[in-house]
Structures are given as C-alpha cells and as structure tokens.
Amino acid sequence: MKESLREALCRLKAGLAAGEYDRARAALEELIEAARSLAQAGQLDEDLVCEVGAELERGRRVVLAARAHDAARLARLRRLPADYAEGGGPGGALRLDA
C-alpha cells in the first residue's frame, strides 16, 4: 500500500514539474485515496505524512508561482488571445506566445 502512495507522489511531482496540471490533479486524487487506505489500515506513519505534506506544500508553491508568472505575461499583452475566453485550447490550458 505504501508503494501506491509513493508512486502517486512521484506522478504528482512529475506532473507539477512538467506543468501538466491535469496529470498532477489526477495523481493528487490517487495520492489522497492511497493515504486514506493507509490511514484506515493503520499504516500511515509520521514520516510518510511529513513527506507527503512537504511535497504538497512544494506543489502549492509551484502552482502559485506559475499563476503569478502567467498573470504577469497576460498583463504585458496588448490584447488577449482570441481563444482566451474559452480557456485557451485543449484541456483548458491557456497558451501564451508573448
């Protein structure tokens, strides 16, 4: 069971590092389910909780930094991209070529 949690944690890290937030969100859902299963089985130890918590905090900071960066790029645009109102394309990801 701990292996499934660690695998989900690795997928979360990879998704965040690649900026693939849909992939990271799916990994986060797996991570939550794995943690829930471990907690119910009484196998969720303090070290594992600290490791997961630290990664979640790092992920939060990555997402906040990416949002701030994108907001700054939007502010520099003279006009918004035509598809901005629709979410910017496949998967709702906004692509800026500024």
Sequence and secondary structure as in RCSB ss.txt:
>XXXX:A:sequence
MKESLREALCRLKAGLAAGEYDRARAALEELIEAARSLAQAGQLDEDLVCEVGAELERGRRVVLAARAHDAARLA
RLRRLPADYAEGGGPGGALRLDA
>XXXX:A:secstr
 HHHHHHHHHHHHHHHHHT HHHHHHHHHHHHHHHHHHHHTT   HHHHHHHHHHHHHHHHHHHHHHHHHHHHHH
H SS  TTGGGTSSGGG      
